[in-house]
Amino acid sequence: MFTTLRIIYKFLAFIILFVLIGSLIVYFESITLNENNSLFIDDSGVKQTGISEKNNIPIYISIVVSYFLSYKIPWFKKKD
């Protein structure tokens, strides 16, 4: 019973950490990209940054960090 609860807890922690860390890294990435590039207005009158592609690196980083935080750190200690 406790093993099942630990697995569910670790899985939920992984998902929550993945979303939070991923959104934080993507936020920092968008800030750094917008600082280096100036905005311009295209023919339709919409402001464009000139950047159309983003990396997948923040997704990979957040997967690795979330995995280590939720599965590799011993949050639950076994009683001897």
PDB file of N, CA, C and O in Angstrom, chain B, residues numbered from 101:
ATOM      1  N   MET B 101       0.817  -1.192   0.000  1.00  0.00           N
ATOM      2  CA  MET B 101       0.000   0.000   0.000  1.00  0.00           C
ATOM      3  C   MET B 101       0.864   1.261   0.000  1.00  0.00           C
ATOM      4  O   MET B 101       0.640   2.189  -0.777  1.00  0.00           O
ATOM      5  N   PHE B 102       1.875   1.268   0.909  1.00  0.00           N
ATOM      6  CA  PHE B 102       2.736   2.439   0.970  1.00  0.00           C
ATOM      7  C   PHE B 102       3.610   2.561  -0.272  1.00  0.00           C
ATOM      8  O   PHE B 102       3.941   3.670  -0.694  1.00  0.00           O
ATOM      9  N   THR B 103       3.976   1.448  -0.848  1.00  0.00           N
ATOM     10  CA  THR B 103       4.778   1.476  -2.068  1.00  0.00           C
ATOM     11  C   THR B 103       3.991   2.100  -3.217  1.00  0.00           C
ATOM     12  O   THR B 103       4.535   2.875  -4.003  1.00  0.00           O
ATOM     13  N   THR B 104       2.729   1.763  -3.307  1.00  0.00           N
ATOM     14  CA  THR B 104       1.882   2.341  -4.347  1.00  0.00           C
ATOM     15  C   THR B 104       1.719   3.841  -4.150  1.00  0.00           C
ATOM     16  O   THR B 104       1.760   4.603  -5.116  1.00  0.00           O
ATOM     17  N   LEU B 105       1.537   4.266  -2.914  1.00  0.00           N
ATOM     18  CA  LEU B 105       1.415   5.695  -2.629  1.00  0.00           C
ATOM     19  C   LEU B 105       2.714   6.436  -2.939  1.00  0.00           C
ATOM     20  O   LEU B 105       2.676   7.567  -3.423  1.00  0.00           O
ATOM     21  N   ARG B 106       3.840   5.825  -2.674  1.00  0.00           N
ATOM     22  CA  ARG B 106       5.120   6.451  -2.994  1.00  0.00           C
ATOM     23  C   ARG B 106       5.309   6.587  -4.500  1.00  0.00           C
ATOM     24  O   ARG B 106       5.808   7.608  -4.974  1.00  0.00           O
ATOM     25  N   ILE B 107       4.918   5.573  -5.248  1.00  0.00           N
ATOM     26  CA  ILE B 107       5.030   5.640  -6.709  1.00  0.00           C
ATOM     27  C   ILE B 107       4.133   6.737  -7.259  1.00  0.00           C
ATOM     28  O   ILE B 107       4.548   7.505  -8.127  1.00  0.00           O
ATOM     29  N   ILE B 108       2.909   6.813  -6.760  1.00  0.00           N
ATOM     30  CA  ILE B 108       1.984   7.863  -7.209  1.00  0.00           C
ATOM     31  C   ILE B 108       2.517   9.235  -6.828  1.00  0.00           C
ATOM     32  O   ILE B 108       2.461  10.170  -7.627  1.00  0.00           O
ATOM     33  N   TYR B 109       3.035   9.361  -5.608  1.00  0.00           N
ATOM     34  CA  TYR B 109       3.583  10.633  -5.156  1.00  0.00           C
ATOM     35  C   TYR B 109       4.765  11.058  -6.020  1.00  0.00           C
ATOM     36  O   TYR B 109       4.852  12.220  -6.417  1.00  0.00           O
ATOM     37  N   LYS B 110       5.672  10.134  -6.315  1.00  0.00           N
ATOM     38  CA  LYS B 110       6.832  10.469  -7.134  1.00  0.00           C
ATOM     39  C   LYS B 110       6.429  10.829  -8.560  1.00  0.00           C
ATOM     40  O   LYS B 110       7.007  11.736  -9.159  1.00  0.00           O
ATOM     41  N   PHE B 111       5.450  10.130  -9.101  1.00  0.00           N
ATOM     42  CA  PHE B 111       4.990  10.437 -10.454  1.00  0.00           C
ATOM     43  C   PHE B 111       4.339  11.817 -10.514  1.00  0.00           C
ATOM     44  O   PHE B 111       4.607  12.587 -11.436  1.00  0.00           O
ATOM     45  N   LEU B 112       3.499  12.129  -9.552  1.00  0.00           N
ATOM     46  CA  LEU B 112       2.873  13.457  -9.510  1.00  0.00           C
ATOM     47  C   LEU B 112       3.912  14.550  -9.286  1.00  0.00           C
ATOM     48  O   LEU B 112       3.824  15.624  -9.881  1.00  0.00           O
ATOM     49  N   ALA B 113       4.888  14.282  -8.435  1.00  0.00           N
ATOM     50  CA  ALA B 113       5.957  15.253  -8.216  1.00  0.00           C
ATOM     51  C   ALA B 113       6.743  15.481  -9.496  1.00  0.00           C
ATOM     52  O   ALA B 113       7.114  16.614  -9.803  1.00  0.00           O
ATOM     53  N   PHE B 114       7.001  14.408 -10.251  1.00  0.00           N
ATOM     54  CA  PHE B 114       7.719  14.545 -11.513  1.00  0.00           C
ATOM     55  C   PHE B 114       6.941  15.417 -12.490  1.00  0.00           C
ATOM     56  O   PHE B 114       7.517  16.306 -13.118  1.00  0.00           O
ATOM     57  N   ILE B 115       5.648  15.175 -12.624  1.00  0.00           N
ATOM     58  CA  ILE B 115       4.824  15.952 -13.569  1.00  0.00           C
ATOM     59  C   ILE B 115       4.771  17.421 -13.156  1.00  0.00           C
ATOM     60  O   ILE B 115       4.929  18.307 -13.995  1.00  0.00           O
ATOM     61  N   ILE B 116       4.551  17.682 -11.877  1.00  0.00           N
ATOM     62  CA  ILE B 116       4.466  19.068 -11.411  1.00  0.00           C
ATOM     63  C   ILE B 116       5.797  19.778 -11.576  1.00  0.00           C
ATOM     64  O   ILE B 116       5.834  20.919 -12.038  1.00  0.00           O
ATOM     65  N   LEU B 117       6.891  19.124 -11.207  1.00  0.00           N
ATOM     66  CA  LEU B 117       8.206  19.736 -11.377  1.00  0.00           C
ATOM     67  C   LEU B 117       8.543  19.955 -12.841  1.00  0.00           C
ATOM     68  O   LEU B 117       9.142  20.972 -13.193  1.00  0.00           O
ATOM     69  N   PHE B 118       8.167  19.018 -13.697  1.00  0.00           N
ATOM     70  CA  PHE B 118       8.430  19.170 -15.121  1.00  0.00           C
ATOM     71  C   PHE B 118       7.739  20.412 -15.668  1.00  0.00           C
ATOM     72  O   PHE B 118       8.342  21.178 -16.418  1.00  0.00           O
ATOM     73  N   VAL B 119       6.489  20.613 -15.300  1.00  0.00           N
ATOM     74  CA  VAL B 119       5.740  21.776 -15.798  1.00  0.00           C
ATOM     75  C   VAL B 119       6.318  23.071 -15.236  1.00  0.00           C
ATOM     76  O   VAL B 119       6.504  24.035 -15.978  1.00  0.00           O
ATOM     77  N   LEU B 120       6.601  23.105 -13.943  1.00  0.00           N
ATOM     78  CA  LEU B 120       7.099  24.330 -13.332  1.00  0.00           C
ATOM     79  C   LEU B 120       8.502  24.693 -13.812  1.00  0.00           C
ATOM     80  O   LEU B 120       8.756  25.842 -14.172  1.00  0.00           O
ATOM     81  N   ILE B 121       9.403  23.733 -13.819  1.00  0.00           N
ATOM     82  CA  ILE B 121      10.770  24.009 -14.264  1.00  0.00           C
ATOM     83  C   ILE B 121      10.791  24.330 -15.756  1.00  0.00           C
ATOM     84  O   ILE B 121      11.508  25.234 -16.187  1.00  0.00           O
ATOM     85  N   GLY B 122      10.013  23.599 -16.542  1.00  0.00           N
ATOM     86  CA  GLY B 122       9.962  23.865 -17.979  1.00  0.00           C
ATOM     87  C   GLY B 122       9.432  25.245 -18.300  1.00  0.00           C
ATOM     88  O   GLY B 122       9.980  25.937 -19.158  1.00  0.00           O
ATOM     89  N   SER B 123       8.367  25.656 -17.621  1.00  0.00           N
ATOM     90  CA  SER B 123       7.815  26.985 -17.895  1.00  0.00           C
ATOM     91  C   SER B 123       8.766  28.075 -17.424  1.00  0.00           C
ATOM     92  O   SER B 123       8.842  29.130 -18.055  1.00  0.00           O
ATOM     93  N   LEU B 124       9.496  27.853 -16.330  1.00  0.00           N
ATOM     94  CA  LEU B 124      10.467  28.835 -15.861  1.00  0.00           C
ATOM     95  C   LEU B 124      11.619  28.984 -16.844  1.00  0.00           C
ATOM     96  O   LEU B 124      12.048  30.102 -17.131  1.00  0.00           O
ATOM     97  N   ILE B 125      12.124  27.869 -17.362  1.00  0.00           N
ATOM     98  CA  ILE B 125      13.229  27.931 -18.322  1.00  0.00           C
ATOM     99  C   ILE B 125      12.778  28.562 -19.636  1.00  0.00           C
ATOM    100  O   ILE B 125      13.522  29.346 -20.226  1.00  0.00           O
ATOM    101  N   VAL B 126      11.591  28.239 -20.096  1.00  0.00           N
ATOM    102  CA  VAL B 126      11.075  28.844 -21.329  1.00  0.00           C
ATOM    103  C   VAL B 126      10.859  30.344 -21.132  1.00  0.00           C
ATOM    104  O   VAL B 126      11.093  31.129 -22.051  1.00  0.00           O
ATOM    105  N   TYR B 127      10.417  30.742 -19.947  1.00  0.00           N
ATOM    106  CA  TYR B 127      10.240  32.169 -19.645  1.00  0.00           C
ATOM    107  C   TYR B 127      11.589  32.896 -19.736  1.00  0.00           C
ATOM    108  O   TYR B 127      11.681  33.957 -20.353  1.00  0.00           O
ATOM    109  N   PHE B 128      12.634  32.324 -19.121  1.00  0.00           N
ATOM    110  CA  PHE B 128      13.954  32.944 -19.202  1.00  0.00           C
ATOM    111  C   PHE B 128      14.476  32.959 -20.625  1.00  0.00           C
ATOM    112  O   PHE B 128      15.137  33.913 -21.037  1.00  0.00           O
ATOM    113  N   GLU B 129      14.186  31.907 -21.381  1.00  0.00           N
ATOM    114  CA  GLU B 129      14.618  31.870 -22.773  1.00  0.00           C
ATOM    115  C   GLU B 129      13.939  32.974 -23.578  1.00  0.00           C
ATOM    116  O   GLU B 129      14.589  33.638 -24.387  1.00  0.00           O
ATOM    117  N   SER B 130      12.654  33.175 -23.368  1.00  0.00           N
ATOM    118  CA  SER B 130      11.944  34.216 -24.123  1.00  0.00           C
ATOM    119  C   SER B 130      12.414  35.608 -23.718  1.00  0.00           C
ATOM    120  O   SER B 130      12.450  36.510 -24.555  1.00  0.00           O
ATOM    121  N   ILE B 131      12.772  35.799 -22.462  1.00  0.00           N
ATOM    122  CA  ILE B 131      13.295  37.097 -22.036  1.00  0.00           C
ATOM    123  C   ILE B 131      14.632  37.378 -22.708  1.00  0.00           C
ATOM    124  O   ILE B 131      14.855  38.480 -23.210  1.00  0.00           O
ATOM    125  N   THR B 132      15.515  36.395 -22.722  1.00  0.00           N
ATOM    126  CA  THR B 132      16.825  36.618 -23.335  1.00  0.00           C
ATOM    127  C   THR B 132      16.717  36.807 -24.848  1.00  0.00           C
ATOM    128  O   THR B 132      17.486  37.576 -25.424  1.00  0.00           O
ATOM    129  N   LEU B 133      15.785  36.125 -25.495  1.00  0.00           N
ATOM    130  CA  LEU B 133      15.624  36.313 -26.936  1.00  0.00           C
ATOM    131  C   LEU B 133      15.040  37.682 -27.254  1.00  0.00           C
ATOM    132  O   LEU B 133      15.417  38.300 -28.249  1.00  0.00           O
ATOM    133  N   ASN B 134      14.119  38.163 -26.414  1.00  0.00           N
ATOM    134  CA  ASN B 134      13.507  39.459 -26.676  1.00  0.00           C
ATOM    135  C   ASN B 134      14.441  40.618 -26.357  1.00  0.00           C
ATOM    136  O   ASN B 134      14.274  41.701 -26.918  1.00  0.00           O
ATOM    137  N   GLU B 135      15.416  40.428 -25.479  1.00  0.00           N
ATOM    138  CA  GLU B 135      16.368  41.492 -25.188  1.00  0.00           C
ATOM    139  C   GLU B 135      17.320  41.725 -26.349  1.00  0.00           C
ATOM    140  O   GLU B 135      17.722  42.857 -26.616  1.00  0.00           O
ATOM    141  N   ASN B 136      17.676  40.655 -27.034  1.00  0.00           N
ATOM    142  CA  ASN B 136      18.679  40.759 -28.096  1.00  0.00           C
ATOM    143  C   ASN B 136      18.091  41.173 -29.439  1.00  0.00           C
ATOM    144  O   ASN B 136      18.846  41.568 -30.327  1.00  0.00           O
ATOM    145  N   ASN B 137      16.801  41.100 -29.619  1.00  0.00           N
ATOM    146  CA  ASN B 137      16.200  41.400 -30.915  1.00  0.00           C
ATOM    147  C   ASN B 137      15.181  42.510 -30.759  1.00  0.00           C
ATOM    148  O   ASN B 137      14.415  42.545 -29.796  1.00  0.00           O
ATOM    149  N   SER B 138      15.187  43.412 -31.721  1.00  0.00           N
ATOM    150  CA  SER B 138      14.229  44.512 -31.674  1.00  0.00           C
ATOM    151  C   SER B 138      12.930  44.100 -32.377  1.00  0.00           C
ATOM    152  O   SER B 138      12.927  43.263 -33.280  1.00  0.00           O
ATOM    153  N   LEU B 139      11.851  44.702 -31.941  1.00  0.00           N
ATOM    154  CA  LEU B 139      10.553  44.422 -32.544  1.00  0.00           C
ATOM    155  C   LEU B 139      10.386  45.220 -33.831  1.00  0.00           C
ATOM    156  O   LEU B 139      10.884  46.341 -33.941  1.00  0.00           O
ATOM    157  N   PHE B 140       9.704  44.659 -34.778  1.00  0.00           N
ATOM    158  CA  PHE B 140       9.350  45.389 -35.986  1.00  0.00           C
ATOM    159  C   PHE B 140       7.914  45.065 -36.340  1.00  0.00           C
ATOM    160  O   PHE B 140       7.391  44.025 -35.940  1.00  0.00           O
ATOM    161  N   ILE B 141       7.276  45.945 -37.085  1.00  0.00           N
ATOM    162  CA  ILE B 141       5.884  45.758 -37.482  1.00  0.00           C
ATOM    163  C   ILE B 141       5.873  45.286 -38.931  1.00  0.00           C
ATOM    164  O   ILE B 141       6.424  45.940 -39.817  1.00  0.00           O
ATOM    165  N   ASP B 142       5.233  44.132 -39.157  1.00  0.00           N
ATOM    166  CA  ASP B 142       5.189  43.599 -40.510  1.00  0.00           C
ATOM    167  C   ASP B 142       4.042  44.231 -41.300  1.00  0.00           C
ATOM    168  O   ASP B 142       3.418  45.182 -40.829  1.00  0.00           O
ATOM    169  N   ASP B 143       3.760  43.713 -42.493  1.00  0.00           N
ATOM    170  CA  ASP B 143       2.755  44.295 -43.375  1.00  0.00           C
ATOM    171  C   ASP B 143       1.346  44.252 -42.793  1.00  0.00           C
ATOM    172  O   ASP B 143       0.517  45.102 -43.117  1.00  0.00           O
ATOM    173  N   SER B 144       1.069  43.272 -41.940  1.00  0.00           N
ATOM    174  CA  SER B 144      -0.280  43.170 -41.381  1.00  0.00           C
ATOM    175  C   SER B 144      -0.471  44.070 -40.158  1.00  0.00           C
ATOM    176  O   SER B 144      -1.584  44.169 -39.640  1.00  0.00           O
ATOM    177  N   GLY B 145       0.578  44.716 -39.697  1.00  0.00           N
ATOM    178  CA  GLY B 145       0.473  45.602 -38.548  1.00  0.00           C
ATOM    179  C   GLY B 145       0.694  44.916 -37.215  1.00  0.00           C
ATOM    180  O   GLY B 145       0.446  45.499 -36.160  1.00  0.00           O
ATOM    181  N   VAL B 146       1.162  43.676 -37.262  1.00  0.00           N
ATOM    182  CA  VAL B 146       1.401  42.923 -36.033  1.00  0.00           C
ATOM    183  C   VAL B 146       2.886  43.020 -35.685  1.00  0.00           C
ATOM    184  O   VAL B 146       3.745  42.900 -36.559  1.00  0.00           O
ATOM    185  N   LYS B 147       3.176  43.237 -34.415  1.00  0.00           N
ATOM    186  CA  LYS B 147       4.572  43.308 -33.994  1.00  0.00           C
ATOM    187  C   LYS B 147       5.186  41.911 -34.037  1.00  0.00           C
ATOM    188  O   LYS B 147       4.603  40.949 -33.537  1.00  0.00           O
ATOM    189  N   GLN B 148       6.357  41.814 -34.631  1.00  0.00           N
ATOM    190  CA  GLN B 148       7.073  40.553 -34.747  1.00  0.00           C
ATOM    191  C   GLN B 148       8.447  40.701 -34.123  1.00  0.00           C
ATOM    192  O   GLN B 148       9.016  41.793 -34.125  1.00  0.00           O
ATOM    193  N   THR B 149       8.982  39.625 -33.593  1.00  0.00           N
ATOM    194  CA  THR B 149      10.326  39.668 -33.011  1.00  0.00           C
ATOM    195  C   THR B 149      11.386  39.228 -33.996  1.00  0.00           C
ATOM    196  O   THR B 149      12.573  39.453 -33.761  1.00  0.00           O
ATOM    197  N   GLY B 150      10.991  38.613 -35.082  1.00  0.00           N
ATOM    198  CA  GLY B 150      11.965  38.132 -36.034  1.00  0.00           C
ATOM    199  C   GLY B 150      12.453  36.729 -35.723  1.00  0.00           C
ATOM    200  O   GLY B 150      13.254  36.171 -36.472  1.00  0.00           O
ATOM    201  N   ILE B 151      11.977  36.153 -34.623  1.00  0.00           N
ATOM    202  CA  ILE B 151      12.375  34.804 -34.231  1.00  0.00           C
ATOM    203  C   ILE B 151      11.170  33.904 -34.393  1.00  0.00           C
ATOM    204  O   ILE B 151      10.122  34.146 -33.795  1.00  0.00           O
ATOM    205  N   SER B 152      11.315  32.871 -35.195  1.00  0.00           N
ATOM    206  CA  SER B 152      10.179  31.982 -35.404  1.00  0.00           C
ATOM    207  C   SER B 152      10.388  30.606 -34.796  1.00  0.00           C
ATOM    208  O   SER B 152       9.443  29.825 -34.690  1.00  0.00           O
ATOM    209  N   GLU B 153      11.615  30.301 -34.395  1.00  0.00           N
ATOM    210  CA  GLU B 153      11.897  28.971 -33.863  1.00  0.00           C
ATOM    211  C   GLU B 153      12.386  29.073 -32.428  1.00  0.00           C
ATOM    212  O   GLU B 153      13.073  30.022 -32.051  1.00  0.00           O
ATOM    213  N   LYS B 154      12.016  28.076 -31.641  1.00  0.00           N
ATOM    214  CA  LYS B 154      12.535  27.955 -30.284  1.00  0.00           C
ATOM    215  C   LYS B 154      13.161  26.581 -30.135  1.00  0.00           C
ATOM    216  O   LYS B 154      12.860  25.666 -30.902  1.00  0.00           O
ATOM    217  N   ASN B 155      14.024  26.441 -29.154  1.00  0.00           N
ATOM    218  CA  ASN B 155      14.724  25.171 -28.932  1.00  0.00           C
ATOM    219  C   ASN B 155      13.851  24.189 -28.177  1.00  0.00           C
ATOM    220  O   ASN B 155      12.829  24.540 -27.589  1.00  0.00           O
ATOM    221  N   ASN B 156      14.289  22.967 -28.219  1.00  0.00           N
ATOM    222  CA  ASN B 156      13.718  21.938 -27.363  1.00  0.00           C
ATOM    223  C   ASN B 156      14.591  21.696 -26.146  1.00  0.00           C
ATOM    224  O   ASN B 156      14.284  20.832 -25.326  1.00  0.00           O
ATOM    225  N   ILE B 157      15.673  22.447 -26.019  1.00  0.00           N
ATOM    226  CA  ILE B 157      16.599  22.265 -24.912  1.00  0.00           C
ATOM    227  C   ILE B 157      15.926  22.484 -23.554  1.00  0.00           C
ATOM    228  O   ILE B 157      16.189  21.701 -22.641  1.00  0.00           O
ATOM    229  N   PRO B 158      15.070  23.504 -23.361  1.00  0.00           N
ATOM    230  CA  PRO B 158      14.415  23.646 -22.052  1.00  0.00           C
ATOM    231  C   PRO B 158      13.562  22.443 -21.660  1.00  0.00           C
ATOM    232  O   PRO B 158      13.444  22.128 -20.476  1.00  0.00           O
ATOM    233  N   ILE B 159      12.972  21.777 -22.634  1.00  0.00           N
ATOM    234  CA  ILE B 159      12.169  20.586 -22.332  1.00  0.00           C
ATOM    235  C   ILE B 159      13.066  19.467 -21.826  1.00  0.00           C
ATOM    236  O   ILE B 159      12.739  18.796 -20.847  1.00  0.00           O
ATOM    237  N   TYR B 160      14.197  19.265 -22.496  1.00  0.00           N
ATOM    238  CA  TYR B 160      15.114  18.209 -22.069  1.00  0.00           C
ATOM    239  C   TYR B 160      15.714  18.508 -20.701  1.00  0.00           C
ATOM    240  O   TYR B 160      15.848  17.611 -19.869  1.00  0.00           O
ATOM    241  N   ILE B 161      16.071  19.758 -20.469  1.00  0.00           N
ATOM    242  CA  ILE B 161      16.629  20.137 -19.171  1.00  0.00           C
ATOM    243  C   ILE B 161      15.609  19.916 -18.066  1.00  0.00           C
ATOM    244  O   ILE B 161      15.952  19.385 -17.009  1.00  0.00           O
ATOM    245  N   SER B 162      14.361  20.314 -18.291  1.00  0.00           N
ATOM    246  CA  SER B 162      13.355  20.153 -17.249  1.00  0.00           C
ATOM    247  C   SER B 162      13.026  18.678 -17.001  1.00  0.00           C
ATOM    248  O   SER B 162      12.707  18.302 -15.873  1.00  0.00           O
ATOM    249  N   ILE B 163      13.101  17.835 -18.043  1.00  0.00           N
ATOM    250  CA  ILE B 163      12.889  16.396 -17.840  1.00  0.00           C
ATOM    251  C   ILE B 163      13.987  15.820 -16.952  1.00  0.00           C
ATOM    252  O   ILE B 163      13.699  15.079 -16.012  1.00  0.00           O
ATOM    253  N   VAL B 164      15.233  16.153 -17.240  1.00  0.00           N
ATOM    254  CA  VAL B 164      16.356  15.603 -16.474  1.00  0.00           C
ATOM    255  C   VAL B 164      16.326  16.092 -15.031  1.00  0.00           C
ATOM    256  O   VAL B 164      16.486  15.298 -14.105  1.00  0.00           O
ATOM    257  N   VAL B 165      16.125  17.382 -14.835  1.00  0.00           N
ATOM    258  CA  VAL B 165      16.102  17.934 -13.477  1.00  0.00           C
ATOM    259  C   VAL B 165      14.921  17.380 -12.689  1.00  0.00           C
ATOM    260  O   VAL B 165      15.072  17.039 -11.516  1.00  0.00           O
ATOM    261  N   SER B 166      13.769  17.286 -13.301  1.00  0.00           N
ATOM    262  CA  SER B 166      12.597  16.736 -12.618  1.00  0.00           C
ATOM    263  C   SER B 166      12.804  15.277 -12.256  1.00  0.00           C
ATOM    264  O   SER B 166      12.386  14.838 -11.184  1.00  0.00           O
ATOM    265  N   TYR B 167      13.444  14.521 -13.140  1.00  0.00           N
ATOM    266  CA  TYR B 167      13.711  13.113 -12.852  1.00  0.00           C
ATOM    267  C   TYR B 167      14.624  12.968 -11.637  1.00  0.00           C
ATOM    268  O   TYR B 167      14.356  12.169 -10.740  1.00  0.00           O
ATOM    269  N   PHE B 168      15.702  13.747 -11.617  1.00  0.00           N
ATOM    270  CA  PHE B 168      16.620  13.642 -10.491  1.00  0.00           C
ATOM    271  C   PHE B 168      15.984  14.114  -9.190  1.00  0.00           C
ATOM    272  O   PHE B 168      16.221  13.525  -8.135  1.00  0.00           O
ATOM    273  N   LEU B 169      15.178  15.171  -9.257  1.00  0.00           N
ATOM    274  CA  LEU B 169      14.542  15.656  -8.032  1.00  0.00           C
ATOM    275  C   LEU B 169      13.480  14.702  -7.500  1.00  0.00           C
ATOM    276  O   LEU B 169      13.320  14.576  -6.286  1.00  0.00           O
ATOM    277  N   SER B 170      12.768  14.045  -8.369  1.00  0.00           N
ATOM    278  CA  SER B 170      11.662  13.215  -7.887  1.00  0.00           C
ATOM    279  C   SER B 170      12.035  11.754  -7.667  1.00  0.00           C
ATOM    280  O   SER B 170      11.435  11.096  -6.817  1.00  0.00           O
ATOM    281  N   TYR B 171      13.011  11.229  -8.408  1.00  0.00           N
ATOM    282  CA  TYR B 171      13.313   9.801  -8.289  1.00  0.00           C
ATOM    283  C   TYR B 171      14.661   9.490  -7.649  1.00  0.00           C
ATOM    284  O   TYR B 171      14.781   8.459  -6.987  1.00  0.00           O
ATOM    285  N   LYS B 172      15.652  10.309  -7.809  1.00  0.00           N
ATOM    286  CA  LYS B 172      16.991   9.976  -7.329  1.00  0.00           C
ATOM    287  C   LYS B 172      17.283  10.481  -5.916  1.00  0.00           C
ATOM    288  O   LYS B 172      18.151   9.931  -5.238  1.00  0.00           O
ATOM    289  N   ILE B 173      16.588  11.496  -5.469  1.00  0.00           N
ATOM    290  CA  ILE B 173      16.790  11.984  -4.108  1.00  0.00           C
ATOM    291  C   ILE B 173      15.915  11.157  -3.172  1.00  0.00           C
ATOM    292  O   ILE B 173      14.710  11.042  -3.393  1.00  0.00           O
ATOM    293  N   PRO B 174      16.509  10.582  -2.130  1.00  0.00           N
ATOM    294  CA  PRO B 174      15.710   9.738  -1.220  1.00  0.00           C
ATOM    295  C   PRO B 174      14.859  10.578  -0.272  1.00  0.00           C
ATOM    296  O   PRO B 174      15.296  10.914   0.828  1.00  0.00           O
ATOM    297  N   TRP B 175      13.668  10.908  -0.694  1.00  0.00           N
ATOM    298  CA  TRP B 175      12.774  11.707   0.141  1.00  0.00           C
ATOM    299  C   TRP B 175      12.205  10.876   1.288  1.00  0.00           C
ATOM    300  O   TRP B 175      11.943  11.399   2.372  1.00  0.00           O
ATOM    301  N   PHE B 176      12.020   9.607   1.049  1.00  0.00           N
ATOM    302  CA  PHE B 176      11.482   8.722   2.073  1.00  0.00           C
ATOM    303  C   PHE B 176      12.613   7.822   2.585  1.00  0.00           C
ATOM    304  O   PHE B 176      13.266   7.130   1.805  1.00  0.00           O
ATOM    305  N   LYS B 177      12.829   7.839   3.871  1.00  0.00           N
ATOM    306  CA  LYS B 177      13.864   6.991   4.452  1.00  0.00           C
ATOM    307  C   LYS B 177      13.221   5.727   5.011  1.00  0.00           C
ATOM    308  O   LYS B 177      12.180   5.775   5.666  1.00  0.00           O
ATOM    309  N   LYS B 178      13.861   4.608   4.738  1.00  0.00           N
ATOM    310  CA  LYS B 178      13.354   3.342   5.247  1.00  0.00           C
ATOM    311  C   LYS B 178      13.734   3.193   6.717  1.00  0.00           C
ATOM    312  O   LYS B 178      14.834   3.560   7.127  1.00  0.00           O
ATOM    313  N   LYS B 179      12.829   2.663   7.481  1.00  0.00           N
ATOM    314  CA  LYS B 179      13.116   2.419   8.885  1.00  0.00           C
ATOM    315  C   LYS B 179      13.917   1.135   9.024  1.00  0.00           C
ATOM    316  O   LYS B 179      13.596   0.113   8.419  1.00  0.00           O
ATOM    317  N   ASP B 180      14.951   1.210   9.824  1.00  0.00           N
ATOM    318  CA  ASP B 180      15.799   0.026  10.033  1.00  0.00           C
ATOM    319  C   ASP B 180      15.235  -0.882  11.101  1.00  0.00           C
ATOM    320  O   ASP B 180      15.822  -1.921  11.402  1.00  0.00           O
TER     321      ASP B 180
END
